[in-house]
Amino acid sequence: MVTFDCADPKRLAAFWSAALETTIVGDYGDFVFLASPPGGGPALGFQRVPEPRAGKNRVHVDLTTDDREAEVARLVGLGAAVSYDQVGVVPGIDWTTLTDPEGNVFCLGQHAGQGAGG
């Protein structure tokens, strides 16, 4: 499990459960847990902490897709914000860096030459 410290566990769990197309399996007020995503990967947890996040998070989630442009639009519709795109920087993969509703950084990658945008 990967756990996010956050101000509003319910709100962040709702975003990530929709983003990963999984379900909330435990809601204990200050602690909310998701099931592992259907396609695999770790379960996520969200715990309320009193202090705000300072600076860039040191660990982040990387997701992959076959259609980065469409998936970015879907995630933005759920409440994410786009920070920047990295195209042609690393051979074989392009990605978009986004933030979730509390400003946690995550990336969405697509193998270069794959899908609608490649």
Secondary structure, 3 states (H helix, E strand, C coil): CEEEEECCHHHHHHHHHHHHCCCEEEECCCEEEECCCCCCCCCEEEEECCCCCCCCCCCCEEEECCCHHHHHHHHHHHCCEEEEEEEEEECCEEEEEEECCCCCEEEEEEECCCCCCC
